[in-house]
Amino acid sequence: MAEEKKNKNQVNIELPEEVAEGIYSNLAIISHSQSEFVVDFIRLVPNVPKAKVKSRVILTPQHAKRLMAALQDNVVKFEKQYGPITMTKQNPMPPMNFTPTAQA
């Protein structure tokens, strides 16, 4: 009986190869309404004045709060293993004129 209950609560999650590769983002913009949070993940490219939203995730307020707690938990675990994450003071929007520090 316990075996049946365990299998009933199990969820199989499929991760397609194209999703597993991930999408790089160096900016996230979060907005919300009364019923949902919208997180747009954006990639800014040096010397390109236009950026594209690469992915959009829409969450219920409850899921947004769970995500926030999960991220906080993971940051704490990361810092215990690797040391503090230092935050630099920066503008809310990264500069569009990245300066190269080396040549290839």
Buried (B, 14 or more C-beta within 10 A) or exposed (E): EEEEEEEEEEEEEEEEEEEEEEEEBEBEEEEEEEEEBBBBBBBBEEEEEEBEEEBEBEBEEEEBEEBEEEEEEEEEEEEEEEEEEEEEEEEEEEEEEEEEEEEE
